[in-house]
């Protein structure tokens, strides 16, 4: 599992987009 904090922001959302593009699907997005 990958935890991304600040997922609602520009950098966090792009990190999630990149992880999804690489095939990672087990992501926990935490928005503050």
mmCIF entry with sequence, helices, sheets and N, C-alpha, C, O atoms, coordinates in Angstrom:
data_MODEL
# 
_entry.id   MODEL 
# 
_entity.id                         1 
_entity.type                       polymer 
_entity.pdbx_number_of_molecules   1 
# 
_entity_poly.entity_id                      1 
_entity_poly.type                           'polypeptide(L)' 
_entity_poly.nstd_linkage                   no 
_entity_poly.nstd_monomer                   no 
_entity_poly.pdbx_seq_one_letter_code       
;(UNK)(UNK)(UNK)(UNK)(UNK)(UNK)(UNK)(UNK)(UNK)(UNK)(UNK)(UNK)(UNK)(UNK)(UNK)(UNK)
(UNK)(UNK)(UNK)(UNK)(UNK)(UNK)(UNK)(UNK)(UNK)(UNK)(UNK)(UNK)(UNK)(UNK)(UNK)(UNK)
;
_entity_poly.pdbx_seq_one_letter_code_can   XXXXXXXXXXXXXXXXXXXXXXXXXXXXXXXX 
_entity_poly.pdbx_strand_id                 A 
# 
loop_
_entity_poly_seq.entity_id 
_entity_poly_seq.num 
_entity_poly_seq.mon_id 
_entity_poly_seq.hetero 
1 1  UNK n 
1 2  UNK n 
1 3  UNK n 
1 4  UNK n 
1 5  UNK n 
1 6  UNK n 
1 7  UNK n 
1 8  UNK n 
1 9  UNK n 
1 10 UNK n 
1 11 UNK n 
1 12 UNK n 
1 13 UNK n 
1 14 UNK n 
1 15 UNK n 
1 16 UNK n 
1 17 UNK n 
1 18 UNK n 
1 19 UNK n 
1 20 UNK n 
1 21 UNK n 
1 22 UNK n 
1 23 UNK n 
1 24 UNK n 
1 25 UNK n 
1 26 UNK n 
1 27 UNK n 
1 28 UNK n 
1 29 UNK n 
1 30 UNK n 
1 31 UNK n 
1 32 UNK n 
# 
_struct_asym.id          A 
_struct_asym.entity_id   1 
# 
_struct_conf.conf_type_id            HELX_P 
_struct_conf.id                      HELX_P1 
_struct_conf.pdbx_PDB_helix_id       AA1 
_struct_conf.beg_label_comp_id       UNK 
_struct_conf.beg_label_asym_id       A 
_struct_conf.beg_label_seq_id        10 
_struct_conf.pdbx_beg_PDB_ins_code   ? 
_struct_conf.end_label_comp_id       UNK 
_struct_conf.end_label_asym_id       A 
_struct_conf.end_label_seq_id        21 
_struct_conf.pdbx_end_PDB_ins_code   ? 
_struct_conf.beg_auth_comp_id        UNK 
_struct_conf.beg_auth_asym_id        A 
_struct_conf.beg_auth_seq_id         10 
_struct_conf.end_auth_comp_id        UNK 
_struct_conf.end_auth_asym_id        A 
_struct_conf.end_auth_seq_id         21 
_struct_conf.pdbx_PDB_helix_class    1 
_struct_conf.details                 ? 
_struct_conf.pdbx_PDB_helix_length   12 
# 
_struct_conf_type.id          HELX_P 
_struct_conf_type.criteria    ? 
_struct_conf_type.reference   ? 
# 
_struct_sheet.id               AA1 
_struct_sheet.type             ? 
_struct_sheet.number_strands   2 
_struct_sheet.details          ? 
# 
_struct_sheet_order.sheet_id     AA1 
_struct_sheet_order.range_id_1   1 
_struct_sheet_order.range_id_2   2 
_struct_sheet_order.offset       ? 
_struct_sheet_order.sense        parallel 
# 
loop_
_struct_sheet_range.sheet_id 
_struct_sheet_range.id 
_struct_sheet_range.beg_label_comp_id 
_struct_sheet_range.beg_label_asym_id 
_struct_sheet_range.beg_label_seq_id 
_struct_sheet_range.pdbx_beg_PDB_ins_code 
_struct_sheet_range.end_label_comp_id 
_struct_sheet_range.end_label_asym_id 
_struct_sheet_range.end_label_seq_id 
_struct_sheet_range.pdbx_end_PDB_ins_code 
_struct_sheet_range.beg_auth_comp_id 
_struct_sheet_range.beg_auth_asym_id 
_struct_sheet_range.beg_auth_seq_id 
_struct_sheet_range.end_auth_comp_id 
_struct_sheet_range.end_auth_asym_id 
_struct_sheet_range.end_auth_seq_id 
AA1 1 UNK A 2  ? UNK A 5  ? UNK A 2  UNK A 5  
AA1 2 UNK A 27 ? UNK A 30 ? UNK A 27 UNK A 30 
# 
loop_
_atom_site.group_PDB 
_atom_site.id 
_atom_site.type_symbol 
_atom_site.label_atom_id 
_atom_site.label_alt_id 
_atom_site.label_comp_id 
_atom_site.label_asym_id 
_atom_site.label_entity_id 
_atom_site.label_seq_id 
_atom_site.pdbx_PDB_ins_code 
_atom_site.Cartn_x 
_atom_site.Cartn_y 
_atom_site.Cartn_z 
_atom_site.occupancy 
_atom_site.B_iso_or_equiv 
_atom_site.pdbx_formal_charge 
_atom_site.auth_seq_id 
_atom_site.auth_comp_id 
_atom_site.auth_asym_id 
_atom_site.auth_atom_id 
_atom_site.pdbx_PDB_model_num 
ATOM 1   N N  . UNK A 1 1  ? 0.844  -1.178 0.000   1.00 0.00 ? 1  UNK A N  1 
ATOM 2   C CA . UNK A 1 1  ? 0.000  0.000  0.000   1.00 0.00 ? 1  UNK A CA 1 
ATOM 3   C C  . UNK A 1 1  ? 0.885  1.236  0.000   1.00 0.00 ? 1  UNK A C  1 
ATOM 4   O O  . UNK A 1 1  ? 1.890  1.301  0.708   1.00 0.00 ? 1  UNK A O  1 
ATOM 5   N N  . UNK A 1 2  ? 0.499  2.198  -0.794  1.00 0.00 ? 2  UNK A N  1 
ATOM 6   C CA . UNK A 1 2  ? 1.201  3.475  -0.868  1.00 0.00 ? 2  UNK A CA 1 
ATOM 7   C C  . UNK A 1 2  ? 0.272  4.543  -0.301  1.00 0.00 ? 2  UNK A C  1 
ATOM 8   O O  . UNK A 1 2  ? -0.881 4.649  -0.718  1.00 0.00 ? 2  UNK A O  1 
ATOM 9   N N  . UNK A 1 3  ? 0.768  5.333  0.645   1.00 0.00 ? 3  UNK A N  1 
ATOM 10  C CA . UNK A 1 3  ? -0.010 6.415  1.236   1.00 0.00 ? 3  UNK A CA 1 
ATOM 11  C C  . UNK A 1 3  ? 0.509  7.734  0.684   1.00 0.00 ? 3  UNK A C  1 
ATOM 12  O O  . UNK A 1 3  ? 1.699  8.030  0.782   1.00 0.00 ? 3  UNK A O  1 
ATOM 13  N N  . UNK A 1 4  ? -0.389 8.527  0.102   1.00 0.00 ? 4  UNK A N  1 
ATOM 14  C CA . UNK A 1 4  ? -0.033 9.836  -0.437  1.00 0.00 ? 4  UNK A CA 1 
ATOM 15  C C  . UNK A 1 4  ? -0.768 10.881 0.384   1.00 0.00 ? 4  UNK A C  1 
ATOM 16  O O  . UNK A 1 4  ? -1.997 10.938 0.367   1.00 0.00 ? 4  UNK A O  1 
ATOM 17  N N  . UNK A 1 5  ? -0.009 11.716 1.108   1.00 0.00 ? 5  UNK A N  1 
ATOM 18  C CA . UNK A 1 5  ? -0.632 12.795 1.872   1.00 0.00 ? 5  UNK A CA 1 
ATOM 19  C C  . UNK A 1 5  ? -0.666 14.051 1.013   1.00 0.00 ? 5  UNK A C  1 
ATOM 20  O O  . UNK A 1 5  ? 0.169  14.235 0.128   1.00 0.00 ? 5  UNK A O  1 
ATOM 21  N N  . UNK A 1 6  ? -1.632 14.902 1.281   1.00 0.00 ? 6  UNK A N  1 
ATOM 22  C CA . UNK A 1 6  ? -1.776 16.112 0.479   1.00 0.00 ? 6  UNK A CA 1 
ATOM 23  C C  . UNK A 1 6  ? -2.306 15.803 -0.910  1.00 0.00 ? 6  UNK A C  1 
ATOM 24  O O  . UNK A 1 6  ? -1.985 16.500 -1.873  1.00 0.00 ? 6  UNK A O  1 
ATOM 25  N N  . UNK A 1 7  ? -3.113 14.764 -1.012  1.00 0.00 ? 7  UNK A N  1 
ATOM 26  C CA . UNK A 1 7  ? -3.584 14.286 -2.310  1.00 0.00 ? 7  UNK A CA 1 
ATOM 27  C C  . UNK A 1 7  ? -4.507 15.276 -3.021  1.00 0.00 ? 7  UNK A C  1 
ATOM 28  O O  . UNK A 1 7  ? -4.703 15.173 -4.232  1.00 0.00 ? 7  UNK A O  1 
ATOM 29  N N  . UNK A 1 8  ? -5.070 16.222 -2.292  1.00 0.00 ? 8  UNK A N  1 
ATOM 30  C CA . UNK A 1 8  ? -5.963 17.190 -2.912  1.00 0.00 ? 8  UNK A CA 1 
ATOM 31  C C  . UNK A 1 8  ? -5.201 18.300 -3.626  1.00 0.00 ? 8  UNK A C  1 
ATOM 32  O O  . UNK A 1 8  ? -5.778 19.036 -4.427  1.00 0.00 ? 8  UNK A O  1 
ATOM 33  N N  . UNK A 1 9  ? -3.928 18.419 -3.344  1.00 0.00 ? 9  UNK A N  1 
ATOM 34  C CA . UNK A 1 9  ? -3.123 19.470 -3.962  1.00 0.00 ? 9  UNK A CA 1 
ATOM 35  C C  . UNK A 1 9  ? -2.589 19.072 -5.324  1.00 0.00 ? 9  UNK A C  1 
ATOM 36  O O  . UNK A 1 9  ? -2.796 17.950 -5.784  1.00 0.00 ? 9  UNK A O  1 
ATOM 37  N N  . UNK A 1 10 ? -1.901 20.005 -5.962  1.00 0.00 ? 10 UNK A N  1 
ATOM 38  C CA . UNK A 1 10 ? -1.373 19.799 -7.314  1.00 0.00 ? 10 UNK A CA 1 
ATOM 39  C C  . UNK A 1 10 ? -0.334 18.686 -7.356  1.00 0.00 ? 10 UNK A C  1 
ATOM 40  O O  . UNK A 1 10 ? -0.411 17.791 -8.197  1.00 0.00 ? 10 UNK A O  1 
ATOM 41  N N  . UNK A 1 11 ? 0.631  18.742 -6.452  1.00 0.00 ? 11 UNK A N  1 
ATOM 42  C CA . UNK A 1 11 ? 1.711  17.747 -6.465  1.00 0.00 ? 11 UNK A CA 1 
ATOM 43  C C  . UNK A 1 11 ? 1.175  16.369 -6.093  1.00 0.00 ? 11 UNK A C  1 
ATOM 44  O O  . UNK A 1 11 ? 1.484  15.382 -6.761  1.00 0.00 ? 11 UNK A O  1 
ATOM 45  N N  . UNK A 1 12 ? 0.378  16.296 -5.039  1.00 0.00 ? 12 UNK A N  1 
ATOM 46  C CA . UNK A 1 12 ? -0.165 15.012 -4.607  1.00 0.00 ? 12 UNK A CA 1 
ATOM 47  C C  . UNK A 1 12 ? -1.027 14.349 -5.665  1.00 0.00 ? 12 UNK A C  1 
ATOM 48  O O  . UNK A 1 12 ? -0.938 13.139 -5.874  1.00 0.00 ? 12 UNK A O  1 
ATOM 49  N N  . UNK A 1 13 ? -1.860 15.132 -6.333  1.00 0.00 ? 13 UNK A N  1 
ATOM 50  C CA . UNK A 1 13 ? -2.724 14.554 -7.365  1.00 0.00 ? 13 UNK A CA 1 
ATOM 51  C C  . UNK A 1 13 ? -1.915 14.055 -8.551  1.00 0.00 ? 13 UNK A C  1 
ATOM 52  O O  . UNK A 1 13 ? -2.266 13.047 -9.164  1.00 0.00 ? 13 UNK A O  1 
ATOM 53  N N  . UNK A 1 14 ? -0.833 14.754 -8.877  1.00 0.00 ? 14 UNK A N  1 
ATOM 54  C CA . UNK A 1 14 ? 0.021  14.302 -9.979  1.00 0.00 ? 14 UNK A CA 1 
ATOM 55  C C  . UNK A 1 14 ? 0.849  13.082 -9.596  1.00 0.00 ? 14 UNK A C  1 
ATOM 56  O O  . UNK A 1 14 ? 1.148  12.243 -10.446 1.00 0.00 ? 14 UNK A O  1 
ATOM 57  N N  . UNK A 1 15 ? 1.220  12.977 -8.328  1.00 0.00 ? 15 UNK A N  1 
ATOM 58  C CA . UNK A 1 15 ? 1.904  11.760 -7.871  1.00 0.00 ? 15 UNK A CA 1 
ATOM 59  C C  . UNK A 1 15 ? 0.969  10.561 -8.020  1.00 0.00 ? 15 UNK A C  1 
ATOM 60  O O  . UNK A 1 15 ? 1.388  9.504  -8.491  1.00 0.00 ? 15 UNK A O  1 
ATOM 61  N N  . UNK A 1 16 ? -0.282 10.719 -7.625  1.00 0.00 ? 16 UNK A N  1 
ATOM 62  C CA . UNK A 1 16 ? -1.254 9.631  -7.759  1.00 0.00 ? 16 UNK A CA 1 
ATOM 63  C C  . UNK A 1 16 ? -1.467 9.278  -9.227  1.00 0.00 ? 16 UNK A C  1 
ATOM 64  O O  . UNK A 1 16 ? -1.551 8.102  -9.582  1.00 0.00 ? 16 UNK A O  1 
ATOM 65  N N  . UNK A 1 17 ? -1.551 10.288 -10.071 1.00 0.00 ? 17 UNK A N  1 
ATOM 66  C CA . UNK A 1 17 ? -1.713 10.041 -11.507 1.00 0.00 ? 17 UNK A CA 1 
ATOM 67  C C  . UNK A 1 17 ? -0.538 9.238  -12.053 1.00 0.00 ? 17 UNK A C  1 
ATOM 68  O O  . UNK A 1 17 ? -0.731 8.305  -12.833 1.00 0.00 ? 17 UNK A O  1 
ATOM 69  N N  . UNK A 1 18 ? 0.676  9.596  -11.649 1.00 0.00 ? 18 UNK A N  1 
ATOM 70  C CA . UNK A 1 18 ? 1.866  8.873  -12.092 1.00 0.00 ? 18 UNK A CA 1 
ATOM 71  C C  . UNK A 1 18 ? 1.913  7.451  -11.571 1.00 0.00 ? 18 UNK A C  1 
ATOM 72  O O  . UNK A 1 18 ? 2.296  6.532  -12.294 1.00 0.00 ? 18 UNK A O  1 
ATOM 73  N N  . UNK A 1 19 ? 1.522  7.267  -10.312 1.00 0.00 ? 19 UNK A N  1 
ATOM 74  C CA . UNK A 1 19 ? 1.494  5.919  -9.741  1.00 0.00 ? 19 UNK A CA 1 
ATOM 75  C C  . UNK A 1 19 ? 0.483  5.039  -10.467 1.00 0.00 ? 19 UNK A C  1 
ATOM 76  O O  . UNK A 1 19 ? 0.747  3.865  -10.725 1.00 0.00 ? 19 UNK A O  1 
ATOM 77  N N  . UNK A 1 20 ? -0.667 5.605  -10.794 1.00 0.00 ? 20 UNK A N  1 
ATOM 78  C CA . UNK A 1 20 ? -1.676 4.848  -11.541 1.00 0.00 ? 20 UNK A CA 1 
ATOM 79  C C  . UNK A 1 20 ? -1.172 4.489  -12.928 1.00 0.00 ? 20 UNK A C  1 
ATOM 80  O O  . UNK A 1 20 ? -1.439 3.392  -13.419 1.00 0.00 ? 20 UNK A O  1 
ATOM 81  N N  . UNK A 1 21 ? -0.452 5.396  -13.563 1.00 0.00 ? 21 UNK A N  1 
ATOM 82  C CA . UNK A 1 21 ? 0.085  5.129  -14.900 1.00 0.00 ? 21 UNK A CA 1 
ATOM 83  C C  . UNK A 1 21 ? 1.098  3.987  -14.876 1.00 0.00 ? 21 UNK A C  1 
ATOM 84  O O  . UNK A 1 21 ? 1.253  3.270  -15.864 1.00 0.00 ? 21 UNK A O  1 
ATOM 85  N N  . UNK A 1 22 ? 1.785  3.821  -13.748 1.00 0.00 ? 22 UNK A N  1 
ATOM 86  C CA . UNK A 1 22 ? 2.756  2.735  -13.605 1.00 0.00 ? 22 UNK A CA 1 
ATOM 87  C C  . UNK A 1 22 ? 2.096  1.420  -13.204 1.00 0.00 ? 22 UNK A C  1 
ATOM 88  O O  . UNK A 1 22 ? 2.770  0.393  -13.118 1.00 0.00 ? 22 UNK A O  1 
ATOM 89  N N  . UNK A 1 23 ? 0.799  1.437  -12.961 1.00 0.00 ? 23 UNK A N  1 
ATOM 90  C CA . UNK A 1 23 ? 0.083  0.211  -12.625 1.00 0.00 ? 23 UNK A CA 1 
ATOM 91  C C  . UNK A 1 23 ? -0.155 -0.001 -11.144 1.00 0.00 ? 23 UNK A C  1 
ATOM 92  O O  . UNK A 1 23 ? -0.664 -1.051 -10.751 1.00 0.00 ? 23 UNK A O  1 
ATOM 93  N N  . UNK A 1 24 ? 0.199  0.962  -10.316 1.00 0.00 ? 24 UNK A N  1 
ATOM 94  C CA . UNK A 1 24 ? -0.061 0.853  -8.875  1.00 0.00 ? 24 UNK A CA 1 
ATOM 95  C C  . UNK A 1 24 ? -1.529 1.167  -8.611  1.00 0.00 ? 24 UNK A C  1 
ATOM 96  O O  . UNK A 1 24 ? -2.026 2.229  -8.986  1.00 0.00 ? 24 UNK A O  1 
ATOM 97  N N  . UNK A 1 25 ? -2.214 0.233  -7.962  1.00 0.00 ? 25 UNK A N  1 
ATOM 98  C CA . UNK A 1 25 ? -3.637 0.433  -7.695  1.00 0.00 ? 25 UNK A CA 1 
ATOM 99  C C  . UNK A 1 25 ? -3.970 0.447  -6.207  1.00 0.00 ? 25 UNK A C  1 
ATOM 100 O O  . UNK A 1 25 ? -5.083 0.814  -5.830  1.00 0.00 ? 25 UNK A O  1 
ATOM 101 N N  . UNK A 1 26 ? -3.029 0.057  -5.361  1.00 0.00 ? 26 UNK A N  1 
ATOM 102 C CA . UNK A 1 26 ? -3.274 0.008  -3.923  1.00 0.00 ? 26 UNK A CA 1 
ATOM 103 C C  . UNK A 1 26 ? -2.741 1.293  -3.293  1.00 0.00 ? 26 UNK A C  1 
ATOM 104 O O  . UNK A 1 26 ? -1.692 1.293  -2.649  1.00 0.00 ? 26 UNK A O  1 
ATOM 105 N N  . UNK A 1 27 ? -3.487 2.401  -3.488  1.00 0.00 ? 27 UNK A N  1 
ATOM 106 C CA . UNK A 1 27 ? -3.057 3.731  -3.051  1.00 0.00 ? 27 UNK A CA 1 
ATOM 107 C C  . UNK A 1 27 ? -4.092 4.298  -2.087  1.00 0.00 ? 27 UNK A C  1 
ATOM 108 O O  . UNK A 1 27 ? -5.293 4.272  -2.358  1.00 0.00 ? 27 UNK A O  1 
ATOM 109 N N  . UNK A 1 28 ? -3.613 4.805  -0.969  1.00 0.00 ? 28 UNK A N  1 
ATOM 110 C CA . UNK A 1 28 ? -4.474 5.503  -0.018  1.00 0.00 ? 28 UNK A CA 1 
ATOM 111 C C  . UNK A 1 28 ? -4.179 6.989  -0.141  1.00 0.00 ? 28 UNK A C  1 
ATOM 112 O O  . UNK A 1 28 ? -3.068 7.432  0.151   1.00 0.00 ? 28 UNK A O  1 
ATOM 113 N N  . UNK A 1 29 ? -5.178 7.764  -0.574  1.00 0.00 ? 29 UNK A N  1 
ATOM 114 C CA . UNK A 1 29 ? -5.017 9.200  -0.762  1.00 0.00 ? 29 UNK A CA 1 
ATOM 115 C C  . UNK A 1 29 ? -5.591 9.932  0.447   1.00 0.00 ? 29 UNK A C  1 
ATOM 116 O O  . UNK A 1 29 ? -6.761 9.758  0.786   1.00 0.00 ? 29 UNK A O  1 
ATOM 117 N N  . UNK A 1 30 ? -4.765 10.751 1.095   1.00 0.00 ? 30 UNK A N  1 
ATOM 118 C CA . UNK A 1 30 ? -5.176 11.511 2.272   1.00 0.00 ? 30 UNK A CA 1 
ATOM 119 C C  . UNK A 1 30 ? -5.132 12.989 1.917   1.00 0.00 ? 30 UNK A C  1 
ATOM 120 O O  . UNK A 1 30 ? -4.063 13.527 1.630   1.00 0.00 ? 30 UNK A O  1 
ATOM 121 N N  . UNK A 1 31 ? -6.286 13.649 1.935   1.00 0.00 ? 31 UNK A N  1 
ATOM 122 C CA . UNK A 1 31 ? -6.354 15.080 1.670   1.00 0.00 ? 31 UNK A CA 1 
ATOM 123 C C  . UNK A 1 31 ? -6.546 15.835 2.971   1.00 0.00 ? 31 UNK A C  1 
ATOM 124 O O  . UNK A 1 31 ? -7.370 15.451 3.801   1.00 0.00 ? 31 UNK A O  1 
ATOM 125 N N  . UNK A 1 32 ? -5.806 16.882 3.148   1.00 0.00 ? 32 UNK A N  1 
ATOM 126 C CA . UNK A 1 32 ? -5.889 17.658 4.400   1.00 0.00 ? 32 UNK A CA 1 
ATOM 127 C C  . UNK A 1 32 ? -6.921 18.745 4.309   1.00 0.00 ? 32 UNK A C  1 
ATOM 128 O O  . UNK A 1 32 ? -7.120 19.490 5.269   1.00 0.00 ? 32 UNK A O  1 
# 
